[in-house]
Amino acid sequence: MNASPSLVSRGTRAVLLGACLAVAPLGMAQAQDDTTEVRFSVPPWPGVTVKTELAAQLLETLGYTPQQEQLGTTITYQALNENELDAFLAGWLPAQQGMYDTAMEKGTLVDLGNNVDGARIGFAVPRYVAEAGVTSAEDLDTPENAERFGRTVYSIETGTGMSEQLNAGVDSDTYGLGDWELSETSTPGMLGAADSAINNQEWIVFAGWTPHWMNIKYDLAYLDDPKDLWGEDGGRSDVRTLVTKEFSEAHPNATKLLDQLDFTADDQSDMIRRYDQDEMPKDEAAIAWMRDNADKVEGFLDGVTTRDGEPAWPVVQKAFDL
């Protein structure tokens, strides 16, 4: 999905930010940069948990004081708008489009762009279901298929952007789902149901996404979505890094680091596997990924410094034995 036309490009934004800081009184710029706090919102999703932990460890090594708070997306956007948080690495679009648009209209946030390439959201089924002929969401509500699915779509917790999209589809009877049941629990609850069904070769349809370890552990197929229930281009998504305007102006160096975080869907799926499947603590999972991907970490730190003005990469390389 292309960035909103109302957003300036990353390069233009950097020039404008630099110009604003250049004309600000020196005393003001220094006073704004006195705080070392970086307050992250971390929804209870394994991918953003490890990704945010990685960012926090890098920032702490550079002299910042990161804080992480587990919050849902609705509360996150409200807190960002009120400057009660600084950064959010999980602005999943278009799943959160309504919340995102409302927040951006207030002019309090800066969108640093997509931090995951290859993300996608949509109806997922086991491969054997697709091979039996269910390849599109339009195949779900045929009498025979609906019965085999138990007229149920499994999903994650209510109040998420994904839940809102799916509920909107049911409310509008998209793909004939108006009389289907939504089983909305949590990510572990949904995947527990999927695991049981797959082990028994039963039919199940659920709200899937990548990056996630589910795409490594299970042989899944994503259904075509001709009516764009999950958004344009087959549910392909951006995962945006959002910071407050106040934070970006006070901390251009930290903002530069967050701006340069860029992962593939496979990168993040690997992080999720370490944390969620291998049960590594989030700090160990983040460090293990950095050690296996030192070249990417060096790229994240290009042009970034410690708070004392030293080049960031040598300091991080030594701290984490990269």
Rosetta blueprint (number, residue, H / E / L):
1 M L
2 N L
3 A L
4 S L
5 P L
6 S L
7 L L
8 V L
9 S L
10 R H
11 G H
12 T H
13 R H
14 A H
15 V H
16 L H
17 L H
18 G H
19 A H
20 C H
21 L H
22 A H
23 V H
24 A L
25 P L
26 L H
27 G H
28 M H
29 A H
30 Q H
31 A H
32 Q H
33 D L
34 D L
35 T L
36 T L
37 E E
38 V E
39 R E
40 F E
41 S E
42 V L
43 P L
44 P L
45 W L
46 P H
47 G H
48 V H
49 T H
50 V H
51 K H
52 T H
53 E H
54 L H
55 A H
56 A H
57 Q H
58 L H
59 L H
60 E H
61 T H
62 L L
63 G L
64 Y L
65 T E
66 P E
67 Q E
68 Q E
69 E E
70 Q L
71 L L
72 G L
73 T H
74 T H
75 I H
76 T H
77 Y H
78 Q H
79 A H
80 L H
81 N H
82 E L
83 N L
84 E L
85 L L
86 D L
87 A E
88 F E
89 L E
90 A E
91 G E
92 W E
93 L E
94 P L
95 A L
96 Q L
97 Q H
98 G H
99 M H
100 Y H
101 D H
102 T H
103 A H
104 M H
105 E H
106 K L
107 G L
108 T L
109 L E
110 V E
111 D E
112 L E
113 G E
114 N E
115 N L
116 V E
117 D E
118 G L
119 A L
120 R E
121 I E
122 G E
123 F E
124 A E
125 V E
126 P E
127 R H
128 Y H
129 V H
130 A H
131 E H
132 A L
133 G L
134 V L
135 T L
136 S E
137 A H
138 E H
139 D H
140 L L
141 D L
142 T L
143 P H
144 E H
145 N H
146 A H
147 E H
148 R H
149 F L
150 G L
151 R L
152 T E
153 V E
154 Y E
155 S E
156 I L
157 E L
158 T L
159 G L
160 T L
161 G H
162 M H
163 S H
164 E H
165 Q H
166 L H
167 N H
168 A H
169 G H
170 V H
171 D H
172 S L
173 D L
174 T H
175 Y H
176 G H
177 L H
178 G H
179 D H
180 W L
181 E E
182 L E
183 S E
184 E E
185 T L
186 S L
187 T H
188 P H
189 G H
190 M H
191 L H
192 G H
193 A H
194 A H
195 D H
196 S H
197 A H
198 I H
199 N H
200 N L
201 Q L
202 E L
203 W L
204 I L
205 V L
206 F E
207 A E
208 G E
209 W E
210 T E
211 P L
212 H L
213 W L
214 M H
215 N H
216 I H
217 K H
218 Y L
219 D L
220 L E
221 A E
222 Y E
223 L L
224 D E
225 D L
226 P L
227 K L
228 D L
229 L L
230 W L
231 G L
232 E L
233 D L
234 G L
235 G L
236 R E
237 S L
238 D E
239 V E
240 R E
241 T E
242 L E
243 V E
244 T E
245 K H
246 E H
247 F H
248 S H
249 E H
250 A H
251 H L
252 P H
253 N H
254 A H
255 T H
256 K H
257 L H
258 L H
259 D H
260 Q H
261 L L
262 D L
263 F E
264 T E
265 A H
266 D H
267 D H
268 Q H
269 S H
270 D H
271 M H
272 I H
273 R H
274 R H
275 Y H
276 D H
277 Q H
278 D L
279 E L
280 M L
281 P L
282 K H
283 D H
284 E H
285 A H
286 A H
287 I H
288 A H
289 W H
290 M H
291 R H
292 D H
293 N L
294 A H
295 D H
296 K H
297 V H
298 E H
299 G H
300 F H
301 L L
302 D L
303 G L
304 V L
305 T E
306 T L
307 R L
308 D L
309 G L
310 E L
311 P E
312 A H
313 W H
314 P H
315 V H
316 V H
317 Q H
318 K H
319 A H
320 F H
321 D L
322 L L
